[in-house]
């Protein structure tokens, strides 16, 4: 990562001239940059593969277009899945000046971004921003490289750019404010805005990989008190395309976690809806997007498996129609999988408040939202449980042994009580209601109607117990003022009172 001696760079420049790759600037000579535009590259969030590609492509494209300089606007807390040495070497070996600005206010430069900051020809800090610490360089590999190596790299980069090596080495483990960074020599100064960075470079002589360059970046406009400096050429902001923006957004620990859990919930919803539609498709896309983010992060895949099993456990009690044992298992699984989802640096951990919101939202979704949706789809409010017994309907999909039956225009989850499956479109008869599931049998060739006889005997026993409680003994044929007590097989009118 350390820039070699200037003699080595001079020899490299001479070799490039001989090869015909450069024609205007030569090593050790002082040239003036043209007015071909200034490129601003925004390095925000995690320094991940899409961001690293943006920096490399922007620097190389600026070289090919003979731009005046490149400004790296850095607000990053570390890197994941990036070859930091190659990225730093891109800045060190640039043929045009590269300036780093830690900003805007409130921004921070940490991890590998600190090395990128010190590798630039000039490095400035915005008011309210901060620089450091650089350890860990990569959040997915804390401790690699060791702190001592990082200190040496920072010191060497600062020395090559005429900044204080000892102050830069402090950035390995310390966080410096703008004033501290500027006064110690770890940065070249404090610049409140990006525009100030551009115009302040006017007249500066910068040593690049191919020689010294004197910059002309500003012009004076206005008169008197309105006199001010402004850029004398076009300032172009180089950004990611839509595809890279999407990739960069997905490589976010919290977003990848949320997408996986939300995607699983939507897939379960579609499963209980007994169809494959838009909701299930959206859920599958969300889950796949979450897994893409996991592929670039130090993910514990066993924790991902725990999250999947937790959602399955919550689904079991949705089938039963009420909270139970499996709801507790699912809740514990969601918490464990969320807390231990990522390895590496603790900076990648999902915030506790995000976990609370996601777990709480999942419990509400399964215990209230999904259960209510299942009831609405597989029940009808006009009939009760007893009223369903004996009703006729049709099998909307094959019931073998589980399927869907259409009863009085409402769809119900159905299960045949026999080994013989019922084909779609065949008539069925309801013989039992278990929770939200109907037990059905074919209209023809059904099992012997023992269930109806069992229900009748049960009704008679209840009637006999009621009469016994009222002072009559139906077994000995005793009479009441209203006549003989009915036997077990007789039915009395509703509201008959033998004691009256």
C-alpha positions, 0 to 999 in steps of 0.5 A, spaced: 500 500 500 505 504 501 508 509 495 515 507 493 520 512 492 520 518 487 526 515 484 522 509 482 516 513 480 520 517 475 523 511 472 516 508 471 514 515 468 520 514 463 518 507 461 511 509 460 513 515 455 518 510 451 511 506 451 508 511 448 502 511 453 503 518 456 505 524 452 505 531 455 507 530 462 514 527 464 517 525 471 520 530 475 517 536 470 512 541 472 506 542 468 499 545 468 493 541 468 488 543 463 481 545 464 478 538 462 473 538 468 473 535 475 470 529 477 467 528 484 466 520 486 462 519 492 464 514 497 458 513 501 456 507 506 460 500 506 466 500 502 464 494 498 465 491 491 460 496 487 463 502 491 470 499 489 469 498 482 466 505 482 472 508 484 477 504 480 473 506 474 472 513 475 480 514 476 481 510 470 476 514 466 479 521 468 486 519 466 483 517 459 479 523 459 485 528 461 481 531 467 484 536 471 483 532 478 479 527 481 476 528 488 474 523 493 468 525 497 468 519 503 463 518 508 465 510 510 465 506 516 469 500 513 470 495 507 467 488 506 469 483 501 474 488 497 481 488 496 484 494 499 491 494 497 489 494 490 484 500 491 489 504 494 494 502 489 489 505 484 489 512 488 497 512 489 498 510 481 494 515 478 496 519 473 492 525 475 491 529 482 487 525 487 484 529 493 480 526 498 475 530 502 472 527 509 465 530 508 460 532 509 459 535 516 457 529 520 461 524 516 466 519 518 472 516 515 474 509 518 477 502 516 479 501 509 477 508 507 482 511 512 487 508 508 484 511 501 484 518 505 491 518 506 493 515 499 490 521 496 495 527 494 491 532 498 487 530 504 482 535 507 476 534 513 469 538 513 467 541 519 463 536 524 466 530 520 472 525 523 477 521 521 479 514 524 480 509 526 483 505 521 483 498 525 479 493 523 481 495 515 476 490 513 469 489 517 469 482 515 476 480 517 478 484 523 485 483 525 487 482 518 492 486 517 494 487 524 495 494 527 502 495 527 502 493 519 496 498 518 500 504 522 506 503 518 501 503 511 498 509 514 505 512 516 508 511 509 502 513 505 502 520 509 510 521 508 509 520 500 504 525 500 508 530 505 504 529 511 506 527 518 507 520 518 507 519 526 500 523 526 497 519 520 499 512 524 495 515 530 489 514 525 490 506 526 487 506 533 484 513 534 479 518 531 481 525 530 476 531 529 477 536 523 482 540 528 486 535 531 487 532 524 489 538 521 493 541 527 497 534 527 499 533 520 494 527 519 490 532 514 492 538 509 487 542 512 479 543 514 475 545 508 467 546 510 464 544 503 466 541 497 466 547 493 472 550 498 476 544 496 476 545 489 477 552 489 483 551 494 487 547 490 488 553 485 495 554 484 497 547 488 503 543 485 501 536 486 506 530 485 503 524 481 505 518 478 507 521 472 510 528 475 509 534 478 502 538 476 500 545 478 493 545 478 488 551 475 481 550 478 478 557 480 477 564 477 475 570 481 468 573 479 465 579 482 468 586 485 468 589 491 465 585 497 462 581 492 468 578 489 469 571 490 472 565 487 469 559 483 471 553 479 473 555 472 471 548 469 465 543 469 465 539 476 462 532 474 459 527 479 461 520 478 456 515 480 453 508 480 449 506 475 442 503 477 444 496 477 450 498 482 446 502 486 441 496 487 447 492 489 450 497 494 444 498 497 443 490 498 450 489 501 447 492 508 447 488 514 440 491 516 437 491 509 439 484 508 436 481 514 430 485 513 429 482 506 430 475 508 425 475 514 420 479 510 420 475 504 419 468 508 413 471 511 410 473 504 412 466 502 408 463 508 402 468 507 402 465 499 402 458 502 396 459 506 392 462 501 393 456 497 395 459 490 402 462 487 401 469 486 404 476 486 405 476 494 409 469 493 413 472 487 415 478 491 417 474 497 421 470 493 425 476 490 426 479 497 429 473 500 433 472 494 435 479 495 437 478 502 441 472 500 445 476 495 447 481 501 449 475 505 454 473 500 458 479 501 457 479 508 460 475 514 454 471 515 453 465 519 449 461 515 447 456 521 443 463 523 440 464 517 437 456 517 435 458 524 431 464 522 428 459 516 426 454 521 423 459 526 418 462 521 416 455 520 415 454 527 410 460 527 406 457 521 405 451 525 400 455 530 397 459 524 395 452 522 392 451 529 389 457 529 392 460 536 398 461 539 402 455 542 408 452 544 411 453 537 410 460 537 414 460 543 419 456 539 419 461 533 420 467 537 426 464 540 429 462 534 428 469 531 431 472 536 437 467 536 438 468 529 437 475 529 443 476 534 448 471 531 447 473 524 453 476 522 460 475 524 466 479 523 466 486 527 461 488 531 460 494 527 456 489 522 451 487 527 444 488 526 442 494 531 438 492 537 432 496 535 431 493 528 431 486 531 425 488 536 421 491 530 422 485 526 421 480 531 415 484 534 412 485 527 413 478 525 409 476 531 403 481 530 403 478 523 403 471 525 399 471 531 394 476 528 394 478 521 396 471 518 391 468 522 385 473 521 387 472 513 386 465 514 380 465 517 377 470 512 379 465 507 377 459 509 371 460 513 364 463 512 360 468 518 353 465 516 354 458 519 357 455 526 360 449 527 354 445 528 351 448 522 357 445 518 356 438 519 352 434 514 353 440 509 354 438 501 360 441 497 365 440 492 372 439 492 375 445 489 382 442 488 384 434 489 383 432 497 388 427 498 388 427 503 389 435 504 386 440 499 380 445 499 373 444 499 368 449 497 362 449 501 356 454 500 361 459 496 366 459 501 373 455 501 375 451 506 381 447 508 379 440 507 381 433 509 378 426 507 377 421 513 379 416 508 385 413 505 381 414 498 382 421 495 377 425 492 378 428 485 377 436 484 370 437 482 367 431 486 361 432 491 363 432 498 360 431 505 362 435 511 362 430 517 367 433 522 370 440 524 377 440 527 379 448 528 379 451 521 379 444 517 373 440 515 373 433 515 369 430 509 368 424 505 365 423 498 357 423 497 357 416 494 361 410 497 363 414 504 364 411 510 358 408 514 355 413 517 357 412 524 359 419 526 352 421 525 349 415 530 355 417 535 352 424 535 345 422 536 347 418 542 351 423 545 345 428 544 341 423 548 346 422 553 346 429 554 338 429 554 338 424 559 343 427 564 339 434 564 332 430 566 336 426 571 338 433 574 331 435 574 329 430 578 327 424 573 330 418 572 329 416 565 331 409 566 326 406 570 320 409 566 318 414 572 312 419 570 312 426 571 306 431 571 306 432 564 306 424 562 311 419 562 319 421 562 322 420 555 327 414 554 334 415 551 331 415 544 326 420 545 326 427 544 322 433 548 321 439 546 326 445 547 324 448 554 320 442 557 320 442 565 318 435 568 318 439 575 313 444 573 
